[in-house]
Amino acid sequence: MKKIIISDKIKRPGLIIITLTAMCLGLFPFLLADIVRARIINVDKLLKQLEEKQIDNPRLIEKIAVQRGFEYEKGLDFKCFSWSTYPVSSGWTNKIGDRDFFLDFYIPPDKKAIICTTPVLAAALTAETDKPFLYEVYPTDYGLRVRITIGLSEVGDACKSLTGNVNCADSILSRQAIVRYEP
């Protein structure tokens, strides 16, 4: 009977590939999966505030900015998997000196909505108090537009110094937060 001998040269690359694959699969939920509810968007309250602003100054561009949330709004939520989403756009603000990444989403009228984030962004928001989690709400003819601002100008600076392109991390940043509404 012949014994099959597998050399160490063949074992090592296979082990490395398996280890890297397992690490990538293990990190996926933390880097790219929106599984943590970061905020509950109280649509009724926002519509009432927008209405009051319109009465006070009819020529004013309507917008409500919300910076702080409550502790009960945060946590794992299975609605982050099952509710619908409608992304509109993403990019960098034009503010010179402190550019921030933003994500725009649409919420249809009369729908409950939540903002979901990746565990990495949720942890960063909890740890970093200087940069609040900001979202703005604009009325449209067909519902509400929600703009999430992620204050990570350092990422753009790092991309520019490493690759020469400020937008090198946009695909990762655009997956860090998402607005979901009930179907």
C-alpha angles and dihedrals in degrees: 000000000000121000117220109226117197111203123227089242090067095041097055100056090045092050091048092050092048091048093049092047092051091048092050092048090047093050096044096086091048097047107031112011117093101217104134121083106224100174141005111223107220097208096181093053092046093050090051091050091048090050091052091050091051091052092049095049117007094189094053119112102245117237136142119202119202119191108162128053132188126258093241090061093066131081145074112321128181089208085075086072102038109035122089128255135198112195115198107179146323137202146114126305117244095233107131114232098013111044115179131198116244136192123200124206136174126229118196117230119280096013128129112237140193136185114232126194139183117263089249093057092042090054092046091051091050094048099040112065098169093069110051123204102254130191128174128202124211125183118235131184090260105038135301133324115214121200117196114199116204109196098217104127088145089070091058091048092050091049092050093050094045103039106009090241120102091201099058094110098041094107091055094042092050089060096051097084136020137180114227128187132193112271 
